[in-house]
Amino acid sequence: MKSHIQKHLTSYKEKYKNRGRLLISCPDKPGIVAAVSTFLHEHGANIVESSQHSTNHEGGMFFIRFEFECEDLLAKEAKLEESFKKIADTFLMNWQFTYAHNLKKTAIFVSKEPHCLLELLWAWESGDLMTDIAVVVSNHEDAREVVESFGIPFKHIPATKDIRQEAEAKQLQVLKDYNIDVIILARYMQILTPTFVAENPYRIINIHHSFLPAFIGARPYERAYQRGVKLIGATSHYVTDDLDEGPIIEQDIERVNHRDDADDLKKKGRLIERTVLARAVKWHLEDRILVHENRTIVFN
């Protein structure tokens, strides 16, 4: 890893060593916010950000994200989580504490097109993505030079539909070796098996070069051109067993017209893909996303 990137990460961990996050989803009922706020106060935590959403205040689901500062947090983490179980049981909560100093370890999967990979590396280098990019995995050698220039290990694992299980066994071992928390598919052009997805639930983020659900599958820009669309877009979503049907995290669009051919659409589309994926990854790293059924609540 380049020394200035390491400096960014070290500085961030020191600055936010006492910063915690609490994500909650549960049936909506009165008293949730009061109970959790009181709990954090009693444990010496000061709430610095709070966002909430209810699908329906009568019988719906309630979602909330707290971000807080707590002196000497590292020493209090275990006690904080153990003490919270009583409140969680009372309100039937699904909940998770995370800590800003504990940076998520990321693996990026890429094939031949480098634009999304480069966007992530540039954002990481500039300090906009707070994560430990531990490894890049590819079924081609094309990205090796640029990846290794950042001091990141590059693993070339050939993958086709004929050797998919063998390739995924090697990939899963790499993820285990590097203790990976999140996987980013930066235009990785291979379908993942249910086994791979099941081992990484809501930890795989994909970028789809289309404004889903339009033009699912291969060659979307060519099909969009043939259809004469006036808008193109990109979609970032969590990967599930249903191809391109996982919970959507972020989308964006751009206008096009009759003067744009398929190559023009691709050029404009790549820019949207880069920015949409980077935003989705950033929100995941900052624990701003809660999944409910096949939808996401994004507190950005």
Residue pairs with C-beta under 8 A, 6 or more apart in sequence:
1 150
1 151
1 152
2 125
2 150
2 151
4 125
5 124
5 125
5 150
5 151
8 127
9 103
9 130
9 132
12 100
12 103
12 127
12 130
13 100
13 101
13 103
14 101
16 100
16 101
17 73
17 74
17 100
17 101
18 69
18 70
18 71
18 72
18 73
19 48
19 67
19 68
19 69
19 73
19 99
19 100
19 101
20 45
20 67
20 68
20 69
20 70
20 73
20 77
20 80
20 97
20 98
20 99
20 100
21 65
21 66
21 67
21 68
21 97
21 98
21 99
21 100
21 286
21 287
22 36
22 40
22 65
22 66
22 68
22 84
22 95
22 96
22 97
23 64
23 65
23 95
23 96
23 98
23 287
23 290
24 32
24 36
24 62
24 63
24 64
24 65
24 66
24 93
24 94
24 95
25 61
25 62
25 63
25 93
25 94
25 95
25 290
25 292
26 32
26 61
26 62
26 91
26 92
26 93
26 94
26 95
27 59
27 60
27 61
27 62
27 91
27 92
28 54
28 55
28 56
28 57
28 58
28 59
28 60
28 61
28 62
29 62
29 91
31 91
32 62
32 64
32 91
33 50
33 52
33 64
35 87
35 90
35 91
36 64
36 66
36 87
37 47
39 83
39 84
39 87
40 46
40 47
40 66
40 68
40 70
43 70
43 76
43 79
43 80
43 83
44 70
44 71
44 76
45 68
45 69
45 70
46 68
46 69
46 70
47 66
47 67
47 68
48 67
48 68
48 69
49 65
49 66
49 67
50 64
50 65
50 66
50 67
51 64
51 65
51 299
52 62
52 63
52 64
52 65
53 62
53 63
53 64
53 297
53 299
54 60
54 61
54 62
54 63
55 61
55 62
55 292
61 292
63 290
63 292
63 297
65 287
65 288
65 290
65 299
70 76
70 80
73 99
74 99
74 101
77 97
77 99
80 97
81 97
84 95
84 97
87 93
88 95
96 287
98 287
100 130
103 130
103 131
103 132
104 131
104 132
104 181
104 182
104 285
105 131
105 132
105 134
105 178
105 179
105 180
105 181
105 182
106 131
106 132
106 133
106 134
106 180
106 181
106 182
106 183
106 184
106 281
106 285
107 133
107 134
107 135
107 136
107 137
107 174
107 175
107 178
107 180
107 182
107 183
107 184
108 117
108 120
108 133
108 135
108 136
108 137
108 183
108 184
108 186
109 136
109 137
109 138
109 171
109 183
109 184
109 185
109 186
109 188
110 116
110 117
110 136
110 137
110 138
110 143
110 186
110 187
110 188
111 138
111 139
111 140
111 187
111 188
111 189
111 190
112 140
112 142
112 189
113 187
113 270
114 142
114 143
114 146
115 187
115 270
115 273
115 274
116 186
116 187
116 207
116 273
116 274
116 277
117 136
117 143
117 146
117 147
117 186
117 187
118 146
118 274
119 274
119 275
119 277
119 278
120 129
120 133
120 184
120 186
120 277
120 278
120 281
121 133
121 146
121 147
121 150
123 129
123 278
123 282
124 131
124 133
124 150
125 150
128 278
128 282
129 278
129 281
129 282
129 285
130 285
130 286
131 182
131 281
131 285
133 150
133 152
134 152
134 153
134 178
134 179
134 180
135 152
135 153
135 154
135 155
135 174
135 178
135 180
136 143
136 147
136 152
136 153
136 154
136 155
137 155
137 157
137 171
137 174
138 144
138 154
138 155
138 156
138 157
138 188
139 156
139 157
139 158
139 159
139 160
139 167
139 188
139 189
139 190
140 156
141 156
143 154
144 154
144 156
147 154
148 154
153 178
155 174
157 167
157 170
157 171
157 174
158 167
159 167
159 168
159 171
159 190
160 167
160 190
161 191
164 190
164 191
164 193
165 193
165 195
167 190
168 192
168 193
168 195
168 196
171 196
172 196
172 199
174 180
175 183
175 200
181 203
182 203
182 204
182 205
182 281
182 284
182 285
183 200
183 203
183 204
183 205
184 204
184 205
184 277
184 281
185 204
185 205
185 206
185 207
185 239
186 207
186 277
187 207
187 209
187 273
188 206
191 243
192 204
192 239
194 241
197 204
197 239
197 240
197 241
198 241
202 238
202 247
202 291
204 238
204 239
205 236
205 237
205 238
205 239
205 249
205 277
205 280
205 281
205 284
206 236
206 237
206 238
206 239
206 244
206 246
207 234
207 235
207 236
207 273
207 276
207 277
207 280
208 216
208 234
208 235
208 236
208 237
208 244
209 220
209 221
209 234
209 269
209 273
210 216
210 220
210 224
210 232
210 233
210 234
210 235
211 231
211 232
211 233
211 234
211 235
211 251
211 253
212 235
212 237
212 244
212 248
212 251
213 244
214 220
214 224
215 223
215 224
216 243
216 244
217 243
217 244
221 232
221 262
221 265
221 266
221 269
222 262
224 232
224 262
224 265
225 260
225 261
225 262
225 265
228 258
229 256
230 255
230 256
230 257
231 253
231 254
231 255
231 256
232 253
232 254
232 256
232 265
232 268
232 269
232 272
233 251
233 252
233 253
233 254
233 269
233 272
234 251
234 252
234 269
234 272
234 273
234 276
234 277
235 248
235 250
235 251
235 276
236 248
236 249
236 250
236 251
236 276
236 277
236 279
236 280
236 281
237 244
237 246
237 247
237 248
237 249
237 280
238 246
238 247
238 249
238 291
238 296
239 246
240 246
240 247
240 294
245 294
246 294
247 291
247 294
247 295
247 296
248 295
248 296
249 280
249 283
249 284
249 289
249 296
249 298
250 276
250 279
250 280
250 283
250 298
251 276
252 272
252 275
252 276
253 272
254 268
254 271
254 272
256 264
256 265
256 268
260 268
279 300
283 289
283 298
283 300
288 298
288 299
288 300
289 296
289 297
289 298
289 299
290 296
290 297
290 299
291 297
